[in-house]
Amino acid sequence: MNKDEVSVVTAAMDIPYGTKLPSRHLTTLTVPKALVPGDVVLDAEAIEGMVSSIDIVSGEMIMKSRLSEHGSGSTLAALIGENMRAITVRVDDVVGVAGFLLPGNYVDIIAIKLDRKTKIAKTETVLKKIRVLAVDQKARTDDSEPIVVRAVTMEMLSKESEVLAKSMAEGSIQLTLRNPNDDVVVVAEAKPGAAKPVRRRRYTPPAPEEIIIRGTKVHKQKTKG
């Protein structure tokens, strides 16, 4: 190995989210220094026993930012972000999105409150893009098939956990599974003084054209319906 190269720690196999790292999961690879990110792991012994906070694929360089200290207590505790809290709610197959919730997914939480006088239910999305830490007592799963769960543990700020607890005391909640890359907020009903709703653009196909060729001239015109 020359001075322009460095040995980095890589994944010897796929490492699922929430896995405590043993040495057999790790290997080393020599790469050019110019290609090495700043927080890459150089010493396998320094991270042995830590927990992966995301899925890591085989051959990928191990980054410190993708690992959590196990410390004492459960593995789940190591997955909770700084200044975050874990809260567990009971669910059924409907509230739990028909069993399609898996650790690492993101959900929105809808609060449902029934007005006792009018008997009309009022709904409101009280929390958005909340990360699922575990389903039942599993912080990771090797199967993507739907499973009926009785409890879902989610990660949120302390204030958000208070909002969730209040919503559950006043009525019921519904979890909605979301795309983790979706940051667009669609407002269903605008209130006075509120920002205009973000609406999805509907695709309108272009009108068909016909091409008329006369000698060396080409003319396009809209097809009449």
N, C-alpha and C positions, 0 to 999 in steps of 0.2 A: 504494500500500500504506500503510495507516494504522498507528498505533502499536500497535494491538491485533492486528496480523497479522505473520506471519513467513514467509519463504521457506525451504522445506525441500527436501532432495534426495529424489527418489523414483525408482523403477525405471521406465525407459522401455519395458522389455520383461521377459518372464520371465527371471530369472537363476538358472540351475541351481546346485545345490550344487557347490562346487569351482571356480567360474568366476572368472578374473582379470578385474577390472572395468576396461573401457575407458570413455572418456567417452561413447560412443554408447549405452551401457547406462543412462545416467543423465539425468534431467531435473529440473526444479524445479516446486514447487507452492506457492502462497500459501494458508496456512491460519490460522485463529485461534490465537493464542498459547496459549490455554487448552487446546487439543487436542494440543499438541506434547509428546511424551514427553521425558524428561530427556536421553537419549543419542541423540536424533535427529541426523542429519548435516545441517549447514547449508551446508557448502562442498564442492562436488563434487571440486575439485582435491585436497582433503585426503585423499580415499579412493581416488583413481584408482590402479589397479595393485594394490589390495588384493584379497583372495580371499573369496568368499562362503562362510560356514561352514554355511549351510542354503539351502534353496530359497527364493527371493524372487520373489513374483508381481508382474506388471506393475501399476504404480500404487501399490505399497506404499511407505511411507516407509522410508528406509534407516536402520537402527539400527547404531551402532558395535559393539554387542555381537554382531551377526550377521556381522561381518567379521573377517578375520585378516590380519596383516601378511605380505606375501609374502617380504620379505627376500631372502636368497640361497638357492640350492638349488631343489629341486623344489616344485611347487605343493602336493603332498601334505604336505610338511613344515609348511606354513602351516596345515593343517587339524588338526594334532595339538594337543590341548588342553594347558593348562599342567600340568606335572608328569606328563604322560602319555607313553606310548611306543607306537610302531607296530611290530607284529610280523606277519610273513607266514608262513602255513602252506600247504603243498601240499594240495590237495583233489582228489577226483574228483567225478563227478556225483552220487554218493550223499552223501558228506560235505558237499559244497557245496549241499545242499538242492535237488538236481535243477536247478541253474542259476537258481533264483529269488532268490538273494542279489544285492542291489544296493547300491551305496554309500549309506550313511545308514541301512541296516537295522540291527536289533539281534538278537543271537543269544545263546543259552546254549550252553555247551560241556560236553559229556559225555565223561568219560574212561572208556575201556574197557580193563580189564586181565585177562588170562587167567591163572588159577592153574595153574601147570605140573603140580602134583600131582593136583588134582581135575579139571582140564580144564574148570572152570566159570568163565565170564566174570563179572567183577564190574564194575558200572557205577556212576558217581557224577557228579552235576552239579558240576563244580569251579569254574566261572565263570558269572556270570549278567549279563544285559543288557550285553553287550559290543558296542560300535559298530563296524560295518564301514566302513572308510575307503575301500577300493578292492577291485575284483575284477580279477584279472590286473594290468594296468598302467593301469587306468582308474579315476580318482577320481570320475568322473561318467559317466552314460550318458543318452542322449536316448530310450532305448527301455525299456519295462517288460517286454518279452518275455523269457522264460527263456533264458539263455545258459550253455553249459557252460564252466566256468572251470577253470584249473589251479592257481590260487593265490588266497588271500584275505588281505588285509591288514586287521588289526583294531587298534583303539585300546584300551589298557589301562594300568593302573598297572604300575610296574616289578615289584612283588611278584607281580602277576597273571601277568605274562609268564614269571616263574620257575615258577609253578605249571603253566602251559601247557607249557613246555619239558620239565618233569619228567614230565608226563602223556604226552607224545609219546614220550619215551625209554622209558617203562615199558610202553607199549601203543599204542593208537590213540585217536583222538578222533572225535566226531561233532558237527556243528553243528546246532542246532535254531533255526529262525526264530521270532521272537516278536513279538507286538504291542508297539510302542514305548510304549504307554500302560498296559501290563499290569504292575502292581507286585505282584500277588498271587502268593505263593509256595505251591505245593501240595506238601506233604511226602508222598512215596509210602510211606515206611516209617519209623515212629517208633522211635527207640532209647530204652533206659531213661534216664529223666531228661530226655528231650528234650521240647520244646514239642509240644502237640497239633497234629496236622496241620490245615491249613486246607482244608476240603472245599467243593466247589462245591455250592450248593443246587439240588436238583432241583425243577423247577416242577411243582406238582400242581394241575391245573385244578379249579375249584370244582365241587361236586356240582350237577347240573342241578336247576332248580326249576320247579314249575308254579304258575301264578297262578290263583286261584279268585276270581271276582267274584260277590258276592251283594248285589244292590241297590247301596248306596253303600259297602259294605265290601269291602276287598281283602285276601285272605289268601294268603300264600306258604307252600309246603311242599316239602320235598325229594322229588324223584322217586324212587320205589322201583325198585331195579335188578331 
